[in-house]
Amino acid sequence: MLLKSFDANTSSAAVIDVLRRDGGVIIRELAAINLIDACAAELRSALGEFDESQRTDFSGAKTLRCSGVLRYAPSCAELIAHKLVLGVADAVLLPSCAEYQIGSTTGIAILPGESDQQLHRDDTPYPIQVAGLELQIGVMWAFDDFTAENGATRVVTGSHRFLRAWHRPDLTRWANAVMPKGSALFYLGSTWHGGGANRSHSPRTGLINTYCLGWLRSEENHFLEVPPQVARQYNERVRRLLGYTTHGAGHDQLGYYGGNDSVWVRQNEAEAAARGQVPANVDVRQPSAADSVPR
């Protein structure tokens, strides 16, 4: 089985169509190699400091992990806020929220001798499921060439169509996300996937960043992982993704902050209106004049 792949010049619309159809799609060589190398260098020490006491059967016996990467790997912000990535996230998530946010950021190095990871969905921390509603999406960036031998991510195509409360898809058939260094695998939070076995002689390193609906609690606590004194170095778009803004505007806001810390990003009401969201001067909790007309 093969995953559909596109080159970096492909329109976001084409990517979104395949992502919704298959649950996963690859964009080849989406990031410049010098950026990928900078990100890998910044993650290297954190991966090397992996706490062995945190190992589980799920995380792997020979896999290194690090989280909260924007605390110590600023180059990764260019990947996390990549224009095409956010275009895809806009299409999948914004119909169901006013603002989405980073769910988690995880550097992963699968070492030689690692076995297949358990296949799973990323949206299972959330105890809800509504047909057709995606709670999050994920992006796996390849810091090395991903091959079937070195642990390329396995994706069960079409598995996002199965409600986990009622069905389990056929997990014996998957596609390997084989892709060159600098490429990105997009997958839905409802898509079953897992790391592959590394039968090569070299590590397979990548970065996973997820994006979730803004009214959900993020998997990582960004205010501790990337506190204000660190987050200030990033532009407004990245700070919004980290949650340094409200979800919604006007009368219906989540995460309100009344202070004046420069890290905070105030909602741009014109931008929200352009996305078709309710203007700040409209109280959606009150009936409109049209609603009060007898029928």
C-alpha positions as CSV (number, residue, x, y, z in Angstrom):
1,M,0.0,0.0,0.0
2,L,1.2,3.5,-0.8
3,L,0.3,6.9,0.6
4,K,-0.5,9.6,-1.9
5,S,2.3,12.2,-2.1
6,F,2.6,15.6,-3.6
7,D,5.5,17.9,-4.3
8,A,6.0,21.1,-2.3
9,N,4.3,23.3,-4.9
10,T,1.0,21.6,-4.6
11,S,-2.1,23.6,-3.6
12,S,-3.4,23.2,-0.1
13,A,-6.8,22.3,-1.6
14,A,-5.4,19.2,-3.3
15,V,-3.7,18.1,0.0
16,I,-6.9,18.6,1.9
17,D,-8.9,16.5,-0.5
18,V,-6.6,13.5,-0.2
19,L,-6.2,14.0,3.6
20,R,-10.0,13.8,4.0
21,R,-10.2,10.9,1.7
22,D,-7.3,8.7,3.0
23,G,-6.7,10.1,6.5
24,G,-3.0,10.8,5.6
25,V,-1.0,12.4,2.8
26,I,2.7,13.2,2.2
27,I,4.2,16.5,0.9
28,R,7.7,15.8,-0.4
29,E,10.6,18.1,0.5
30,L,8.4,20.8,2.0
31,A,11.1,22.4,4.1
32,A,14.7,23.4,3.1
33,I,17.4,21.0,4.2
34,N,19.3,23.7,6.1
35,L,16.2,24.4,8.2
36,I,15.7,20.7,8.9
37,D,19.4,20.4,9.9
38,A,19.1,23.4,12.2
39,C,16.0,21.9,13.9
40,A,17.7,18.5,14.3
41,A,20.8,20.1,15.8
42,E,18.6,22.0,18.4
43,L,16.8,18.8,19.3
44,R,19.9,16.6,19.6
45,S,20.8,17.4,23.2
46,A,17.2,17.1,24.4
47,L,16.9,13.7,22.8
48,G,20.2,12.7,24.3
49,E,18.9,13.6,27.7
50,F,15.8,11.3,27.4
51,D,14.7,10.1,30.9
52,E,14.9,6.3,30.7
53,S,12.4,6.0,33.6
54,Q,9.7,7.4,31.2
55,R,9.9,4.4,28.8
56,T,6.7,2.5,28.3
57,D,5.7,-0.3,26.0
58,F,3.9,2.3,23.9
59,S,6.8,4.7,23.7
60,G,9.3,2.0,22.7
61,A,12.3,0.2,24.1
62,K,14.7,1.9,21.8
63,T,13.1,5.2,21.0
64,L,14.2,8.7,22.3
65,R,11.6,11.4,22.8
66,C,11.6,15.1,23.8
67,S,8.6,17.4,24.2
68,G,7.9,21.1,24.5
69,V,10.4,21.7,21.7
70,L,9.8,25.5,21.3
71,R,11.4,25.9,24.7
72,Y,14.9,25.0,23.3
73,A,14.5,24.6,19.5
74,P,13.4,28.0,18.1
75,S,14.1,26.9,14.5
76,C,11.2,24.5,14.8
77,A,8.8,27.4,14.8
78,E,9.2,27.8,11.1
79,L,8.0,24.2,10.6
80,I,5.1,24.5,13.1
81,A,3.9,27.8,11.5
82,H,4.6,26.7,7.9
83,K,2.1,28.4,5.5
84,L,0.9,25.2,3.9
85,V,0.6,23.4,7.2
86,L,-1.6,26.1,8.7
87,G,-3.6,26.3,5.5
88,V,-4.5,22.6,5.9
89,A,-5.2,23.1,9.6
90,D,-7.4,26.0,8.8
91,A,-9.5,23.9,6.5
92,V,-9.8,20.9,8.8
93,L,-10.2,22.7,12.2
94,L,-11.6,26.2,11.8
95,P,-15.1,25.1,10.8
96,S,-15.4,23.7,14.4
97,C,-13.6,26.4,16.4
98,A,-12.7,30.1,16.5
99,E,-9.0,29.4,16.9
100,Y,-6.9,26.2,17.0
101,Q,-3.7,25.7,19.0
102,I,-0.7,23.4,19.2
103,G,-1.6,20.2,20.9
104,S,1.9,18.9,21.4
105,T,5.4,19.1,19.9
106,T,7.5,15.9,20.1
107,G,11.0,15.1,18.8
108,I,11.3,11.3,18.1
109,A,14.4,9.3,17.3
110,I,13.7,5.6,16.5
111,L,17.0,3.8,17.1
112,P,18.2,0.6,15.3
113,G,16.6,-2.5,16.7
114,E,13.3,-0.8,17.7
115,S,10.2,-2.9,16.9
116,D,6.9,-1.7,15.5
117,Q,5.0,0.7,17.7
118,Q,1.4,-0.1,18.6
119,L,-1.0,1.3,16.1
120,H,-3.1,4.0,17.6
121,R,-5.1,7.2,17.2
122,D,-3.9,10.6,18.5
123,D,-7.3,11.9,19.5
124,T,-8.0,9.3,22.2
125,P,-7.2,11.6,25.2
126,Y,-10.5,13.4,24.4
127,P,-13.5,11.4,25.6
128,I,-15.8,12.5,22.8
129,Q,-16.3,11.6,19.3
130,V,-18.8,13.0,16.7
131,A,-19.0,11.6,13.2
132,G,-17.2,14.0,10.8
133,L,-15.7,16.2,13.6
134,E,-11.9,16.2,13.7
135,L,-10.5,17.2,17.1
136,Q,-6.9,17.5,15.8
137,I,-4.5,16.9,13.0
138,G,-0.8,15.9,13.2
139,V,2.2,16.6,11.1
140,M,5.3,14.4,11.1
141,W,8.4,16.1,9.7
142,A,11.2,13.9,8.4
143,F,14.7,14.9,9.7
144,D,16.1,11.9,7.8
145,D,15.0,10.0,4.8
146,F,12.1,7.8,6.0
147,T,12.3,4.3,4.6
148,A,10.5,1.0,5.2
149,E,13.7,-0.3,6.8
150,N,14.4,2.6,9.3
151,G,11.0,3.0,10.8
152,A,8.9,5.1,8.5
153,T,5.5,5.9,10.2
154,R,2.8,3.3,9.3
155,V,-0.6,4.7,8.4
156,V,-3.8,2.7,8.1
157,T,-5.4,4.6,5.2
158,G,-9.2,5.0,5.5
159,S,-9.2,4.2,9.2
160,H,-10.4,7.7,10.1
161,R,-13.9,6.7,8.9
162,F,-14.4,4.3,11.7
163,L,-16.0,5.6,15.0
164,R,-13.8,4.2,17.8
165,A,-16.8,3.6,20.0
166,W,-18.2,1.1,17.5
167,H,-15.7,-0.2,15.1
168,R,-12.0,-1.0,14.7
169,P,-10.6,-0.9,11.2
170,D,-8.4,-3.7,9.7
171,L,-5.1,-2.9,11.4
172,T,-3.2,-5.6,9.5
173,R,-2.9,-3.4,6.4
174,W,-1.0,-0.1,6.4
175,A,1.1,2.1,4.2
176,N,4.6,3.2,5.1
177,A,5.2,6.9,5.0
178,V,8.3,6.6,2.9
179,M,9.5,10.1,2.1
180,P,12.8,12.1,1.7
181,K,14.3,14.3,4.3
182,G,12.5,17.6,4.7
183,S,9.1,16.0,3.8
184,A,6.0,16.1,6.0
185,L,3.3,13.5,6.6
186,F,-0.1,15.0,7.4
187,Y,-2.6,12.8,9.2
188,L,-5.9,13.3,11.0
189,G,-6.3,12.8,14.7
190,S,-8.7,9.9,14.0
191,T,-6.3,8.1,11.7
192,W,-4.7,4.9,13.1
193,H,-0.9,5.0,12.7
194,G,2.3,4.1,14.5
195,G,6.1,4.2,14.2
196,G,7.7,1.5,12.2
197,A,10.5,-1.0,13.2
198,N,14.0,0.2,12.6
199,R,15.9,-2.6,10.9
200,S,18.6,-0.3,9.6
201,H,21.9,0.7,11.2
202,S,21.0,4.4,11.8
203,P,18.4,6.4,13.8
204,R,15.3,7.7,12.2
205,T,14.6,11.2,13.6
206,G,11.5,13.4,13.1
207,L,9.3,16.0,14.7
208,I,5.6,15.6,15.3
209,N,3.5,18.6,16.0
210,T,-0.2,18.4,16.4
211,Y,-2.9,21.1,16.3
212,C,-6.2,20.8,18.2
213,L,-9.5,22.7,18.4
214,G,-9.0,25.8,20.5
215,W,-11.8,24.9,23.0
216,L,-10.1,21.7,23.9
217,R,-7.3,21.4,26.5
218,S,-4.0,20.9,24.7
219,E,-2.0,17.8,25.3
220,E,1.0,19.8,26.5
221,N,0.8,22.6,29.0
222,H,2.4,25.3,26.9
223,F,2.4,27.9,29.6
224,L,4.9,25.8,31.6
225,E,6.7,24.2,28.6
226,V,7.1,27.5,26.8
227,P,6.6,30.2,29.5
228,P,6.2,33.9,28.7
229,Q,9.9,34.7,29.0
230,V,10.6,32.1,26.3
231,A,7.5,32.7,24.1
232,R,8.2,36.4,23.6
233,Q,10.9,35.5,21.1
234,Y,8.3,34.2,18.7
235,N,6.0,36.1,16.4
236,E,2.3,36.6,17.0
237,R,1.2,33.7,15.0
238,V,3.3,31.2,17.0
239,R,2.3,32.8,20.3
240,R,-1.4,32.4,19.3
241,L,-0.7,28.7,18.5
242,L,0.8,28.3,21.9
243,G,-2.4,29.7,23.5
244,Y,-1.3,33.2,24.4
245,T,-4.6,34.5,23.1
246,T,-8.3,33.9,23.7
247,H,-10.5,31.4,21.9
248,G,-13.2,33.6,20.4
249,A,-13.9,37.3,20.8
250,G,-16.6,39.6,22.2
251,H,-19.0,38.0,24.7
252,D,-17.9,34.5,24.2
253,Q,-14.2,34.0,25.1
254,L,-12.2,31.2,26.6
255,G,-8.8,31.8,28.3
256,Y,-9.4,35.5,29.0
257,Y,-6.5,37.6,30.3
258,G,-6.9,41.1,31.5
259,G,-3.3,42.1,32.0
260,N,-0.8,43.8,29.7
261,D,2.0,41.3,29.3
262,S,3.6,41.8,25.9
263,V,3.5,38.1,25.2
264,W,-0.3,38.2,24.9
265,V,-1.9,38.5,21.5
266,R,-5.3,40.2,21.4
267,Q,-7.8,38.8,18.9
268,N,-8.1,40.7,15.6
269,E,-11.8,41.1,15.2
270,A,-11.6,42.0,11.5
271,E,-9.7,38.7,10.9
272,A,-12.2,36.8,12.9
273,A,-15.1,38.4,10.9
274,A,-13.3,37.5,7.6
275,R,-13.3,33.9,8.7
276,G,-17.1,34.2,9.1
277,Q,-17.1,34.2,12.9
278,V,-19.5,36.2,15.1
279,P,-18.6,39.9,15.5
280,A,-17.7,41.0,19.0
281,N,-20.7,43.3,19.3
282,V,-23.1,40.5,18.8
283,D,-24.1,38.6,21.9
284,V,-24.9,35.1,20.6
285,R,-26.5,34.3,24.0
286,Q,-29.4,36.7,23.4
287,P,-32.1,36.2,20.8
288,S,-32.0,38.5,17.8
289,A,-34.9,40.6,16.6
290,A,-35.6,38.1,13.9
291,D,-35.7,35.3,16.4
292,S,-38.4,37.1,18.5
293,V,-40.9,37.4,15.6
294,P,-43.9,35.1,16.2
295,R,-44.3,32.4,13.6
